[in-house]
């Protein structure tokens, strides 16, 4: 099994490369990474040997929506437009970034309200989210007084070190 640091390095390399999907199998473990519009997803799971092999007819009856060239072109065209707008609007905004690699949580528990939403007022000591790394839940503070303009990540999303999480309009 790969160590956490080795997996992080693989994620970084896949993220920086032009490949869209990466699969690694070794000693009964499987790591699969796919990039979706600039987001890298990682799945680590044990390899299970299938006992039933699917027939060619069964394979053909489950088409993948991502296999369509039209969907790929539409996705690639939409993502840069959104990114250009965010870059232009965020020039005078403060970015709250992730201090570590982990999983982003917008609330203290699944049934609780989010710490902040767009329009929420924050102080530099306000908790805005939690980043979970290796079963440790780290509270992230706003670092600046102001108003949350945009939440840049989704609840449960894997975030990288230095990745912007929020845009804040400073007071």
The 8 nearest C-alpha neighbors of each residue, nearest first, counted from 0:
[[1, 28, 2, 26, 25, 27, 29, 3],
 [2, 0, 5, 6, 3, 4, 25, 28],
 [1, 3, 5, 4, 6, 0, 7, 8],
 [2, 4, 6, 5, 7, 1, 8, 133],
 [3, 5, 7, 6, 2, 8, 1, 9],
 [6, 4, 8, 2, 7, 3, 1, 9],
 [5, 7, 9, 3, 8, 4, 10, 2],
 [8, 6, 4, 10, 5, 9, 11, 3],
 [7, 9, 11, 5, 6, 10, 12, 4],
 [10, 8, 6, 12, 7, 11, 13, 5],
 [11, 9, 7, 13, 8, 12, 14, 6],
 [10, 12, 8, 14, 9, 13, 15, 7],
 [11, 13, 9, 15, 14, 10, 16, 8],
 [14, 12, 16, 10, 15, 11, 9, 18],
 [13, 15, 11, 12, 16, 10, 39, 34],
 [16, 14, 12, 13, 11, 17, 10, 18],
 [17, 15, 13, 18, 14, 12, 19, 11],
 [16, 18, 19, 15, 13, 14, 20, 34],
 [19, 17, 16, 20, 13, 21, 34, 14],
 [18, 20, 34, 33, 17, 21, 35, 13],
 [19, 21, 33, 32, 18, 34, 22, 31],
 [20, 22, 32, 31, 33, 23, 19, 13],
 [23, 21, 31, 30, 32, 24, 20, 29],
 [24, 22, 30, 29, 31, 25, 21, 28],
 [25, 23, 29, 28, 30, 22, 26, 27],
 [24, 26, 28, 27, 29, 23, 0, 1],
 [27, 25, 28, 0, 24, 29, 46, 45],
 [26, 28, 46, 45, 25, 29, 24, 47],
 [29, 27, 45, 46, 25, 26, 24, 44],
 [28, 30, 24, 44, 23, 45, 46, 43],
 [31, 29, 43, 23, 22, 42, 24, 44],
 [30, 32, 22, 42, 21, 41, 23, 29],
 [33, 31, 41, 21, 40, 20, 42, 22],
 [34, 32, 20, 40, 19, 39, 35, 21],
 [33, 35, 39, 19, 38, 37, 40, 36],
 [34, 36, 38, 37, 39, 33, 40, 19],
 [37, 35, 38, 34, 78, 75, 74, 39],
 [36, 38, 35, 34, 39, 14, 78, 19],
 [39, 37, 35, 34, 36, 40, 14, 33],
 [40, 38, 34, 33, 14, 35, 37, 41],
 [39, 41, 33, 32, 34, 38, 42, 157],
 [42, 40, 32, 31, 39, 43, 33, 30],
 [41, 43, 31, 30, 32, 44, 40, 29],
 [44, 42, 30, 29, 31, 41, 45, 28],
 [43, 45, 29, 28, 42, 46, 30, 31],
 [46, 44, 28, 27, 29, 47, 43, 30],
 [45, 47, 27, 28, 29, 44, 48, 24],
 [48, 46, 49, 45, 27, 44, 28, 50],
 [47, 49, 50, 46, 51, 27, 45, 52],
 [50, 48, 51, 47, 52, 46, 53, 45],
 [49, 51, 48, 52, 47, 53, 46, 54],
 [52, 50, 49, 53, 48, 54, 47, 57],
 [51, 53, 54, 50, 49, 55, 57, 48],
 [54, 52, 57, 51, 55, 58, 56, 49],
 [53, 55, 57, 56, 52, 58, 59, 51],
 [54, 56, 58, 57, 59, 53, 60, 52],
 [57, 55, 59, 54, 58, 60, 53, 61],
 [58, 56, 60, 54, 55, 59, 53, 61],
 [57, 59, 55, 56, 60, 61, 54, 53],
 [58, 60, 56, 57, 61, 55, 62, 54],
 [59, 61, 57, 58, 62, 56, 55, 63],
 [62, 60, 59, 58, 63, 57, 56, 64],
 [63, 61, 60, 59, 64, 66, 58, 65],
 [62, 64, 66, 65, 61, 67, 60, 59],
 [65, 63, 66, 67, 62, 70, 71, 68],
 [64, 66, 63, 67, 70, 71, 68, 62],
 [67, 65, 63, 64, 68, 62, 70, 71],
 [66, 68, 69, 65, 70, 64, 71, 63],
 [69, 67, 71, 70, 72, 66, 65, 73],
 [68, 70, 72, 67, 71, 73, 74, 66],
 [71, 69, 73, 72, 67, 68, 74, 65],
 [72, 70, 68, 74, 73, 69, 75, 65],
 [71, 73, 75, 69, 70, 74, 76, 68],
 [72, 74, 70, 76, 71, 75, 69, 77],
 [75, 73, 71, 77, 76, 72, 70, 78],
 [76, 74, 72, 73, 77, 78, 71, 79],
 [75, 77, 73, 74, 78, 72, 79, 80],
 [78, 76, 74, 80, 75, 79, 73, 81],
 [77, 79, 81, 80, 75, 76, 82, 74],
 [80, 78, 82, 81, 77, 83, 76, 75],
 [81, 79, 83, 82, 78, 77, 84, 76],
 [82, 80, 84, 78, 79, 83, 85, 77],
 [81, 83, 79, 85, 80, 84, 86, 78],
 [84, 82, 86, 80, 85, 81, 79, 87],
 [83, 85, 87, 81, 82, 86, 88, 80],
 [86, 84, 82, 88, 83, 87, 89, 81],
 [85, 87, 83, 89, 84, 88, 82, 90],
 [86, 88, 84, 85, 89, 90, 83, 82],
 [89, 87, 85, 86, 90, 84, 91, 92],
 [88, 90, 92, 86, 91, 87, 85, 166],
 [89, 91, 88, 92, 87, 86, 93, 85],
 [92, 90, 89, 93, 88, 168, 169, 87],
 [93, 91, 89, 168, 167, 90, 166, 94],
 [92, 94, 167, 166, 168, 95, 169, 91],
 [95, 93, 166, 165, 163, 96, 167, 92],
 [94, 96, 165, 164, 163, 166, 141, 93],
 [97, 95, 163, 161, 162, 164, 94, 98],
 [96, 98, 161, 162, 160, 99, 163, 164],
 [97, 99, 160, 161, 96, 100, 162, 139],
 [100, 98, 160, 97, 101, 159, 161, 132],
 [99, 101, 159, 160, 158, 132, 102, 98],
 [102, 100, 132, 131, 158, 130, 157, 99],
 [101, 103, 157, 131, 130, 156, 155, 158],
 [104, 102, 130, 155, 156, 154, 129, 157],
 [105, 103, 154, 129, 155, 106, 128, 130],
 [104, 106, 128, 113, 154, 114, 129, 103],
 [107, 105, 113, 114, 108, 104, 112, 111],
 [106, 108, 111, 109, 105, 129, 104, 114],
 [109, 107, 111, 106, 110, 112, 104, 105],
 [110, 108, 111, 106, 107, 112, 104, 105],
 [109, 111, 108, 112, 106, 107, 113, 105],
 [112, 110, 108, 109, 106, 107, 113, 114],
 [113, 111, 106, 114, 110, 107, 108, 109],
 [114, 112, 106, 105, 115, 111, 116, 107],
 [113, 115, 127, 106, 105, 128, 112, 126],
 [116, 114, 113, 119, 127, 117, 147, 105],
 [117, 115, 119, 118, 147, 113, 150, 114],
 [116, 118, 147, 148, 149, 119, 150, 115],
 [117, 119, 147, 146, 148, 116, 120, 115],
 [120, 118, 147, 116, 146, 117, 115, 121],
 [119, 121, 146, 145, 147, 118, 122, 144],
 [122, 120, 145, 144, 125, 146, 119, 123],
 [121, 123, 144, 125, 124, 143, 145, 141],
 [122, 124, 143, 142, 141, 144, 125, 140],
 [125, 123, 122, 140, 141, 142, 126, 143],
 [126, 124, 122, 140, 141, 123, 121, 127],
 [125, 127, 140, 139, 128, 141, 138, 124],
 [126, 128, 114, 140, 115, 139, 141, 125],
 [129, 127, 105, 139, 104, 126, 138, 114],
 [128, 130, 138, 104, 137, 139, 103, 136],
 [131, 129, 103, 137, 102, 101, 136, 104],
 [130, 132, 136, 102, 101, 135, 137, 134],
 [131, 133, 101, 135, 134, 130, 136, 100],
 [132, 134, 135, 131, 101, 136, 3, 102],
 [135, 133, 132, 131, 136, 101, 137, 130],
 [136, 134, 132, 131, 133, 137, 130, 101],
 [135, 137, 131, 130, 129, 134, 138, 132],
 [138, 136, 130, 129, 131, 135, 139, 132],
 [137, 139, 129, 128, 126, 136, 140, 130],
 [140, 138, 128, 126, 129, 127, 137, 141],
 [139, 141, 126, 125, 124, 142, 127, 138],
 [140, 142, 123, 143, 125, 127, 124, 126],
 [143, 141, 123, 140, 124, 144, 95, 122],
 [144, 142, 123, 141, 122, 145, 169, 121],
 [145, 143, 122, 123, 121, 169, 170, 142],
 [144, 146, 169, 170, 168, 121, 120, 167],
 [145, 147, 120, 168, 167, 119, 118, 121],
 [148, 146, 167, 117, 118, 119, 149, 166],
 [149, 147, 117, 167, 166, 118, 146, 168],
 [148, 150, 166, 117, 165, 147, 151, 167],
 [149, 151, 165, 152, 164, 166, 117, 116],
 [150, 152, 164, 165, 149, 163, 153, 166],
 [153, 151, 164, 150, 156, 154, 103, 165],
 [154, 152, 156, 155, 151, 103, 150, 105],
 [153, 155, 104, 156, 105, 103, 152, 102],
 [154, 156, 103, 104, 102, 153, 157, 105],
 [155, 157, 103, 153, 154, 102, 158, 152],
 [158, 156, 102, 101, 103, 155, 159, 40],
 [159, 157, 101, 100, 102, 156, 103, 162],
 [160, 158, 100, 162, 161, 99, 101, 97],
 [159, 161, 99, 100, 97, 98, 162, 158],
 [162, 160, 97, 96, 98, 159, 163, 99],
 [161, 163, 96, 159, 97, 160, 164, 158],
 [164, 162, 96, 95, 94, 165, 161, 97],
 [163, 165, 151, 96, 95, 152, 150, 162],
 [166, 164, 150, 95, 151, 149, 94, 163],
 [165, 167, 94, 149, 148, 93, 92, 147],
 [168, 166, 147, 93, 148, 146, 92, 169],
 [167, 169, 92, 146, 145, 93, 148, 147],
 [170, 168, 145, 144, 167, 93, 146, 143],
 [169, 145, 144, 168, 146, 143, 167, 122]]
